[in-house]
Amino acid sequence: MRSYQAYHMYPYEVSKLEELEPLISGGCTAVVAVVRGNKLYVANFGDSRAVVVYQTPSGALETLQLSTDHDVRNEDELKRLEKLGLDPEELMRAEYVGPQENTGSCNIKGGYKSWMS
């Protein structure tokens, strides 16, 4: 059932839920990293970010971002979602990417990146 259908069928209930939205809204993010053999696999969902810290040959510590945020501040993410048929303008007004169940799907995202360790 789409939201406009719910509104027409249950206007009172939808109105009450809209009043509660600011109080109960939240989000979900996750980052997973797996080392297998000499490869590091990283997957993320939402605006969580995977970062690795490594030591250079000179002894300095450096960082490397391993994942990309899935939110409306990421222009590439908006373009990807537009290719899936979502309206970027509507996503920008909503200020979050959801409730798309496939936002973090590896198959839809285009696979994974592997990093040599």
C-alpha positions in Angstrom: 0.0 0.0 0.0 1.4 3.4 -0.9 1.3 6.3 1.5 -1.4 8.2 -0.4 -3.6 5.1 -0.4 -3.1 4.8 3.4 -3.9 8.5 3.9 -7.2 8.1 2.0 -8.2 4.8 3.7 -7.0 5.8 7.2 -6.7 9.6 7.5 -7.0 9.7 11.3 -4.3 7.1 11.8 -1.9 8.7 9.3 -2.4 12.1 10.9 -1.5 10.7 14.3 1.6 9.0 12.8 2.7 12.3 11.2 2.4 14.0 14.6 4.7 11.3 16.1 7.2 11.3 13.3 9.6 13.9 14.7 9.6 12.0 18.1 10.2 8.5 16.8 12.1 9.0 13.5 15.6 7.6 13.4 17.9 5.8 11.1 20.1 2.8 10.7 23.6 2.4 9.6 26.1 -0.4 9.5 29.7 -1.1 8.5 31.1 -4.6 8.2 34.7 -5.5 7.4 36.0 -9.0 6.8 39.5 -10.1 6.2 39.9 -13.3 4.1 43.3 -14.4 3.0 45.1 -11.2 2.1 42.0 -9.2 1.1 39.9 -6.8 3.2 36.2 -6.6 2.2 34.1 -3.7 3.4 30.4 -3.1 3.1 28.4 -0.2 4.5 24.8 1.1 4.6 23.7 4.6 5.5 26.1 7.3 6.6 28.5 5.0 8.4 32.0 5.2 7.1 34.9 2.6 7.1 38.3 4.2 7.6 41.6 2.3 7.9 44.7 3.8 9.6 48.1 2.6 8.3 51.7 3.4 8.9 53.8 4.6 6.0 57.4 3.4 5.4 58.6 6.7 7.0 56.6 5.9 10.2 53.8 8.4 9.7 50.2 7.4 10.3 47.8 8.0 7.4 44.1 7.3 6.9 42.2 5.9 3.9 38.4 6.0 3.5 37.2 2.6 2.4 33.5 3.2 2.0 31.1 5.8 0.6 28.2 7.3 2.5 24.7 6.5 1.3 22.9 9.8 2.0 21.6 12.8 0.1 24.8 14.8 0.5 26.6 12.3 -1.8 26.0 13.4 -5.4 27.1 10.0 -6.8 24.6 8.3 -4.5 21.8 10.5 -5.7 22.7 9.8 -9.4 22.7 6.0 -8.6 19.3 6.2 -6.9 17.9 8.2 -9.9 19.0 5.4 -12.2 16.9 3.1 -10.1 13.9 5.3 -10.7 13.9 7.4 -7.5 13.3 11.1 -7.6 16.4 13.0 -6.3 14.4 16.1 -5.7 12.0 14.2 -3.5 14.9 12.6 -1.6 16.5 16.0 -1.1 13.3 17.3 0.4 13.0 14.3 2.7 16.7 14.7 3.7 17.3 11.0 4.0 17.4 8.0 1.7 14.6 5.8 2.7 12.6 3.7 3.1 14.4 2.1 0.2 15.1 -1.5 1.2 17.8 -1.8 -1.5 19.8 1.3 -0.8 22.8 -0.8 0.5 22.3 -3.9 -1.7 25.6 -5.1 -3.0 24.0 -6.2 -6.3 22.3 -2.9 -6.9 25.2 -0.9 -5.6 27.4 -2.5 -8.3 29.4 -5.0 -6.4 32.1 -4.4 -3.9 35.6 -3.1 -3.7 38.4 -5.3 -2.5 41.6 -3.9 -0.9 44.9 -5.7 -0.9 46.4 -6.0 2.6 
